[in-house]
Amino acid sequence: MHRVNHPGTEHFCGSVWDVDPTELVRGRWVGLGWFSPNCSFHSKARGGKPFRDRNQARRRRGLAWLVTRWAKAVRPRVIMLENVEEFADWGPLLPDGKICPARRGTFRSRHREFENLGYSIDMRELRACRYGAPTTRKRLFVIMRCDGQEIVFPEASTDPSGAYSRTGLRPIVSTGRSFAR
């Protein structure tokens, strides 16, 4: 369906680890890089269970480092990263498959690497229902820019309290359907 709706788009099937960003963009300028690494290995929905297959966990959790690879290789003007809120506490795994408490938050420490590449960074947790989406899930959004422009997050368009007269924002209306994956 995507091919039908976007006939000019190039589609690649394969591992993201095998993609060379410079080869892929062929010298073209990259305005926006959007990254949404696999979240199941960060989410509290796992209940803090250790990872059974450490190699699979490393590969999937390591998808976040592709952002660094792209920033170094093709320098997108704007980089956006979206994930579950726990992603901010990303850290390496211990042999038992749990996150190392001493190195929890490694992702935040990687900000310096992006700053050294000339990016300014801001990150916020946003609840989707405040922006018109029919879900109350909270997500972490990281925006990085290297073009000197200000990082701007959207203003909320809905109010969970339903106090339209006080806030001027639309109330959140439940659709009565579940949007869980």
N, C-alpha and C positions, 0 to 999 in steps of 0.2 A: 504494500500500500504506500509506503514511503517513497518508493521509486516512482510510482504513478503520480503522486502529488508533488514530488521534487525531482523532475527528470534531469536536471542539470547537476545533481549532487552525485559525487563519487562515493561508492559504497565499498567498504573493505571488510572482508570476513577473515578473522584470525585473531591472534593474541595481541593485545596492546603492547606487550613487552617486545614484540618483534617489529614495531613501527619505529622508523627513524623520523623524528619530526621534521628535520631539514629536507629529507627526501620527499616526505609527504606534501609539504607546502611549496616545494619547488621555487624557492626564492620569493614567493608572494608574501605580502604583509599580513600579519595576523592581528585582527582587531580585538577579538574576544576568544578566550579559551575558557570553556565551561567544563568543570570536573565534578563529578558526583561519584566518588569511589564507593565500592561496596560497603554498605553500612552494617551488615549483619554481624561483622566481627568487632563492632564497636558498641552496638546498641545494648541498652539495659534490658531490652526485651529478651536477651539471652539469659537473664537471671544470674549473671556472674559465673556461669558454668565455664570450666576450662575448655580449651580447644582440643578436640580429639586428635586431629591431624595437624601437627605443628607446621608442616610444609605448606599445606593448603592455607592455613591461617596466615603464615608469613606472606604468601603470594597475594592473597586478597587484601590483607591489611596494608601491604606494601604498595597497593595501587595509588595511595596518597603521594608517594614519592615521584610518580609520573609527572605531577605538577611541577616539581623542581626541574625535572629533565626538560620539559617543554619550555619553561621560563628561561633556562640557560641556552637552549638550542635555537628557539625562534622568537623569543621575547614578545609574547602577546601584549598588546597595549593594555588590556584589562584581563585579569584572571578572576574567575568566580569559582568558588568551591562550595558545594552544598552537601551537608551530611547531617546525621543525628547529633544532638547536642553533646553526647559523650565523646565525639570525635576530638574535641578540644583536649581531652585527657589522654589521647593516644600515647602509647609508650610500648617499648619492646616487651616481649613475652619471656617469662621465666621457664625453666625446663618443665614445670608442671602445667604449662599452658595458661597461667594467669599473668596479668599485667604486672610488671615490676613496679612496686609502689615507689621506689626511690627515683625511677625515671618516668613516672606518670607525668604527662604534660609535655612530652618531647616535641609534639607538634608546635606548641607555642614557642619553644626554643628555636625552631627552624625559621621563625619570622626573620631573624637576623640575616639568614642566608638570602632571603628575598629582598630585604632592605639593601644588602650589599650589591644586589643586581639592579638596584635603582627603583624598587617598588615601594610604594606606601601601602600600608595594610590596615584594614579594620575588620573586625569580626563581631557578629551579633547573633543572638538567639532570637528568632522570630517565630511567633505562633501563626500558622497559615490562616486560621480563621479570621485574624485581624486584617487580612488583605483580600478577603472575598472567597477564599478556597473553602470547600465544605469539609474541613478536617480540623481537629484541635491539636494536631501534632506540632511539636516544637522542632525547629530545625536550626542548625548552625549555618550561617552564611558568612563566608570569608570573601572579601573583595580586595584585590590588589591592583594598583594602577602604577604604570611607569611613564605616563604621559603628562604629569604635572597637574592634571585635573583633580578636583575635589572628589572624594568618595562620598556618595550620597545614597542613603538607604531610603526606601519608600516610606511615606507616611501611612499610618494605619487608616483603613477605610471603614472598618466596622468596630463596634464597641460590644464586648462580651456582656456588659451589664445591661444592655438594651436601653440605656439612658439617652436616647436620641436628643431629647429636648435640652439636656445638659451639655452633651458633648458635641452635637452636630454630626456625629458619625452614625451610619446605618447600624441597626441592631443585627446581631448574628442570628440567623434563622436556621433551625435544624431542619434538614430534609427528611429526617426519620429513617434514613438509610445509613448503613455502615460503609465506610470507605476504607476499611482495613484491607491490607494486601493479603 
